[in-house]
């Protein structure tokens, strides 16, 4: 299941409960009778699932940082190896020059690898976060629609606890 799909499904279930609810016998117009327990159970499930969405986003960001750190370590190791090889061959000036040139090429390749890895990791994280953002927007819109439907169906609220018989 894609991130947010389970929440979307629960919101659809809420909307269906409201849509299928029956009108009171007194013909309350837009008012409908729903089982509050069913609504509360779905809302509890949404609250339970929501932290998972945020944990997924945090995990992706952490993985990106770890990937960048590994790339930097590899680049440093490659540069250190190239420098060590250049020092071993320092006896002959031409060999030293060629070694330094090779070390520069290896360093440039390592830096390019690091840039590519960083770009790919950031692009991946951005894609996942954009998807999460879209799901959260959809979730917010769905919650707003359900609340509006509930408010439309509830009619005026009696704020006192007095019951007129």
N, C-alpha and C positions, 0 to 999 in steps of 0.2 A: 504494500500500500504506500502511495506517495505521501510525503508529509502533508498533513492537513486534511487528507481524505476522510479519515475516521471522524474528525470533528465535523466536516462538511456533512457526512452521513447522519450524524446525530442531530445536526441542525435541520436537515431535511425531515427527520423523524419528528422533531418538535413541530415543524410547520405542518406536517401531515396530521398530527394530533389535533392541532387547532382547526385545520381545514375540515376534518371529519367529525369534530365535536358537534353535538346536537344542541339545538336551541332550547331554552327553557320552555316549559309548558305555557307560560304566560306570554309567549311571543315577544321576547325581549329584543327584537330587531337584530342588531349586530351582536348581541350578547350570545355567548355559547357556554356550555358547561363542559369543563375539562377536568380530568383527574389530576389534581395538583401533585399527587405522589409520582405519577408518571413523568410529569414535567420536572420535578425536583431530581428524580433519578437520572434523567438525561443531562440536566445541568451539572450534577455531581460528576458524571462521566466526562463531560467536557472539561471541567476543572481538573480532573485527574490526568487527562491526556495533554493538556496545554504545556506543562513543564517539559514533557518529552520533546516537543517541538523546539523549545529553547535550548535544551541539552544537545540536540542534534546540531544546531547552529554553532554552539560553543565548541563542540567536538571538531567540526570542520575548521574553525578558525585555529584551534590548537594544532590540528594536523598540518595546516598550512605553515604555521610557525616552525614545527618540527622539520618539515620538508626543507624549508629555507635554511635552517640551522645545519642540517645534514649536507646540503649543497655547499654552504660556506666551509664546513669542515673538509669536504672533499677538495674544494678549490685550494684551501690552505695546504692540505696534504700534497696535492699535485705540485704546487709551487715549491714546497719544501723539498720534495723529491727532486725536482728539476734543479734547484739550487745546489743540493748535495751532489748531484751528478756533475754539475758544472765545476764544483770545487775539486772533485776527484781528478777531473781531466785538465786542471789548471796548468799542468806542466808545459803544454804546448799552446802557444798564443792562438793559433788558428782554431785548435780544438776548443779552447776556452771561448773564443768568439762564437763559434758554431753552437756551443752548449748554451751560451747566454741567449742566443737567438732562439734556440729550441725552447728554453725555459720561458721566454717571453711569449712564444706561440702557445705553449701549454697553459701559461697563466691567462692569456687572452681567451683561450678555449674554455678554461675553467670559469672565468668571469662571464663569458657568454652563456655557459651552461647554467650558472647561478641566475643570470638575468632571465633566461628562458624558463627555468624552474619557478622562479618568483612570479613571473608573468602568468604562467599556467596555473599556479596555485591560487593566485589572486583572482584570476578569471573564473576558476572553478568555485571558489568561495563566493564570489559575486553572483554567479549563476544560482547557487544554492540559496543564498540569502535573498535574492530577488524572488525566487520561487516561494520561499517562506514568507516574504513580505506580501506577495500576491495572495497567498493562502490566508494570511492574517487579515488582509483587507476584505477578502471574501467572507471570512468568519465574522468580522465586525459588521459587514453589510447584512449578513444573514441574521445575526443577533438583533440588529436594529429592526429588521423586518418582523421578526418574531415578537419583539417587544411592542412594536407598533400594532401588530395584529392583536396581541393580548390586551393592550390598552384600548383599542377600538372595541374589542369584544367585552371588556370589563364594564364599560359605561362609567357613570359617575361613581366615585368611591365614597363610601360612608366612613368618615374619619373617626366617628365616635363609636363606642361599643354598645350604644343603646339600640335595642331592637324594637321596632314598631310592630305590634301585632294587630 
